[in-house]
C-alpha cells in the first residue's frame, strides 16, 4: 500500500560538527551537547537513608532551536557496585530568542513537569542554568511532587547538577547532586 520508507533525513546529533548545523538560538546551551556520565548523592527528609547513584545524561539536537534531553540513573552501594535502576526522565529544552529556556520533562513515575529558566555564562568557558517548575502534573498513582528547581553548572571540570524538590508535604529542598564528566 505504501512505498518503503526512506532513511530519516533529519537525525539527532550529540556532537558539534556532525549531523545538522545547530540552530543559532542554541548557541548559549551548545556546551551541554553530548553524553555525560557521573556520580551523585541524594537525600530527602522523608527517607531513612541518604543514597548514592550513577547517572547518564544526553543532550542532542536536530537543527531546530531545542535540545532533546534524556537521563537515567541507578543506585550504587558504598563500593560503587550497582544496586538497582532509579530515576529516568526525558524531555525537551527549548531556547527562546532572549536565551530563556522552556523545558518539558516526563518521568516514568507519572510526573510531567514544565519549567522556565535562564542561561548565564558567569566565567569564560563556564555556563550556568537555573530552571524552576511552572507546572507539575501527576497521574493518579504518582507521588505528590509540587515543584522542583534545577541548577546546572558547567566548568572546566565537568557538569554539576543540583536538584531541589518540594514533594510529599515537604518544602522545596535538596534531593540530588550529581557531578558528571563528558563521555568520549
Ligand atoms: C537521579 C535521579 C533520581 C534518583 C537516583 C532518585 C532516587 C530516589 C530514591 C532512592 C528514593 C527513595 C525511594 C526509593 O528507594 O525509590 C527517592 C524518592 C523520591 N524521589 Fe527521587 N530520585 C531521582 C530523581 C527524582 C526526580 C526527578 C523526582 C521528581 C520529579 C523525584 C521524586 C522523588 C519522590 C517524590 C520521592 C518519594 C519521597 C517519599 O515518598 O518520601 N526523584 N528518590
Boltz pocket constraint, residues with backbone or C-beta under 6 A from the ligand:
constraints:
  - pocket:
      binder: B
      contacts: [[A, 40], [A, 42], [A, 44], [A, 46], [A, 47], [A, 51], [A, 53], [A, 54], [A, 55], [A, 73], [A, 74], [A, 75], [A, 86], [A, 87], [A, 88], [A, 89], [A, 107], [A, 111], [A, 143], [A, 144], [A, 145], [A, 148], [A, 165], [A, 167], [A, 168], [A, 175], [A, 176]]
      max_distance: 6.0
